[in-house]
Each structure stands twice: as C-alpha cells, then as structure tokens.
Amino acid sequence: MRIDDFIKLGFSTNKQAENKQVIKDELNALQTLYIDHFKLQRDKYGAHFQYLDFSERLQNWSNINADKANFFTEMPIDIYSHFSNVAGYVPYYPAIISSGTTSTINEINDRFDLEQHPNISTDILSLTRPNSGGILNFSMIHTKAGVLKSLEMLLDYEWEMIEGLKGNRDTSMPFIKLFITDLLSYVDNYFTRTDIYSTSLQYEEGFDHYVAINRNDGTKEADEIITRFKSGFKLEDHVSELRRMRNKACGHIDTTLTVAELKTLVDNVDLGKFHDLYLRLKAIFRSVCYSTFYLKQYLFGPFERLHGVEKIAGMEVSSFDGQPFPEMPSQFKSPNDDHLYEEQYRLWLASGSDAVRSYFWNSQTVSIY
C-alpha cells in the first residue's frame, strides 16, 4: 500500500530539495514497474477490496509472492538513500524483533494456518489455497458475501496480532493500520457508499444492495434486518471517523502531517470502539445469512475441518515463497489397532463426542482430487 505514497512523496521532495536526475529516473522506473506488476493487487486487495471476476481474482492473488514483495521493498530503500542530504533524513535500519515477540507471532500464525488440514471455506479466496475446498459464486449477492467472509478472516487475524502484541507498539502498529484499512473495506463492501458518485473508481454496490433487490427471491427477512440496523444505528458517524483515519495514516499517508503527528493520530485511535463495530456488523451478517436459505453456507467459519479426508488436491496454486507446498503427514490413527478401536467404541457409547466420531470418520479416510 505504501508504494503509491512513496512515489508521490519522492517526486515532491526531490523537486523541492534535491532536484537530482538520478532520483527522478529511479522513481520513474519504480512507478512503471509498480503500475505494470503490483498496482492492481494494491488497489483490489490492499487499500481496498474490490470486484474482480473469478479468473482475474485467482491469477492476481497468486501473483502476490515473496520475490515481488522483496523487490518493491528493497527498491524504495535504495532510492531513499539518495535523500541523505535532505534535512530530517533518518538512515534506514531493519527492525529488530525480540525472540519473545517472534514466538507470539509464530503462535498466532500457527493458529491461523488454514492449510494444515483439509477444510471447507466460503470466503472468496478459498480456491487460492492448498488443501482447501470452496464454492464458485455465480451471482453478485454470493460474491459480496464471499468477500465479507475473506475480510472477516483478515480482520480476525489482525485483531489477534494486535491483542497478542499489546506490549510492543512498534510491532503491532502495521496490524493496527491493516485492521483500520480492512474494516473500512468491510463496511464499503457491506453497505453501498453514499458519499461518492456512482461513476467513482471506488464505487461498488454493497451487499445491502443485492439483498434489497432480491426481496422477492428469498431475502425479504434479510433486507428487513439490514434496514432496521441502518435506521437504529448511526453508522455514518463511525464510518466517517474510520475513513478519516484510514485516509490520513493507514491506506494513504497525509503528507501535510509530520511523522510525529501521524503516529499520534494512530496512537489515539479507539480501537476497542472499532472492534465492537466490527463484531456488531459480523453478527448482523450472520443473522442475514441464517434468514436466507441460499446464504446459509456463509455461516461456516474458515476452519471447518473435513473429517475423513486426508487431503484436498484441486486447482494448482502458487505458494508465497515460490516453494512447493509441503506434504502434510497423515494425522489419522490406524483403525487396525484393536485396543484403540475398542477404546474409542466404548467412549462413543458413553459420550457420543465429536472427537470420537472423528476417529471413525478418519478410519474411512479418502483423498479428494
């Protein structure tokens, strides 16, 4: 998300302070490469979360990889070094993260590792992951519901990082900015924007629009739920504050503010209030899906494990680091262990628990291709 701001600020600072041709040439080269290779992903998945058709969605998400991320990180750092004579220049040093913080990050990443066992998910990007099954959306109401599910996954992950890194503000700061940006994307995909013209590049009909136009096709109750919420809750008051924060310090950077002012702006944000807003909208979305027969599949969370399935091998997808996805070791206990089988059988008679039921499902393990 920061490449846009870096290029604009780089040109402006060079013109005002340095006027070096080498800086101008390198910024032009960065801008061309960025537009050709990364801007679409930034606009559609980073600063916003906007519509792409099925094939474009899979292709462009898969094109986000470590090599590209490293390149668009290292080139701005190299260009930045040319500004060393400008007043206020601060040399770049990589951040140092303590072993305790690293352990916290790894623990949260492990909890959100969707690929460790076969699962079914209804988010819009489920088919871009290995070991994951999903659904194809052929209507806009389903597409928007899938987008909301994808954003919920991102927001839940970001919030866990914010909570887990509370004692380390510098490390949690990127997650705070991502949470604010993605929450606004969640709202904009949920509710049709009324603050911009329909011809604007940022304009898209929201989930509420597609619920409303399908009242005669099963969404009457859902539309009433959303309408009651809109009439009883001052949504725009929350959204205007959220959008101001996003535009000044998160999705964009307001170059009229100093670094200290930007930091203070983020430090003073009431994250608890925005998280409460998210949980409220998430609950209403669940109510809408529960009330509509053909939206009930979106009640599934992203970690719905497929019992009795060893792995899912579907569409070929690319890993972020370009390496083959590791083969997951079998997690199923042998059904040929008579002692274990009898033990599980007696537990099933006594409790009927899901854990025991899972043992018998897994005894009939299959692979889905």
PEHUBEL-V960315 format. One line per field, one symbol per residue. ss: DSSP state (H for helix, E for strand, L for the rest). phi: phi as a letter, one per 20 degrees, with the letter a starting at -180 (. if undefined). A space follows every 50 residues. Layout:
ss->???
phi->???
This chain:
ss->LHHHHHHHHHHHHHHHHHLLHHHHHHHHHHHHHHHHHLHHHHHHHHLLLL LLLHHHHHHHHHLLLHHHHHHHHHHHHHHHHHHLLLLLLLLLLLLLLLHH HHHHHHHHHHHLLHHHLLEELLLLLHHHLLLEELLLLLLHHHHHHHHHHH HHHHHHHHHHHHHHLLLLHHHHHHHHHHHHHHHHHHHHHHLLLLLLLLLL LLLLLLHHHHHHLLHHHLLHHHHHHHHHHHHHLLHHHHHHHHHHHHHHHH LLLLLLLLHHHHHHHHHLLLHHHHHHHHHHHHHHHHHHHHHLHHHHHHHL LLLEELLLEEEELLLLLLLLLLLLLLLLLLLLLLLLLHHHHHHHHHHHHH HLLHHHHHHHHHLLLEEEL
phi->.eggfffffffffffeddlefffgffffffffffffcbfffffecdfccd fcfgfffffffffebfffffffeffffffgffefefgnfdgecgfddfff ffffffffgffdffefbgbdcdffdffedfmcdbceddcfffffffffff ffffffffffffffdgecffffggffffffffffffffeecffdecffef feebfegffffffdgecodgfffffffffffdcefffffffffffffebc fccffedfffffffgffefefgfffffgffffffgfffffecgedffeff efdffefmdfadddffceefenegfffeffdeeffeeffffffffffffe cmffffgfffgffdgcdec
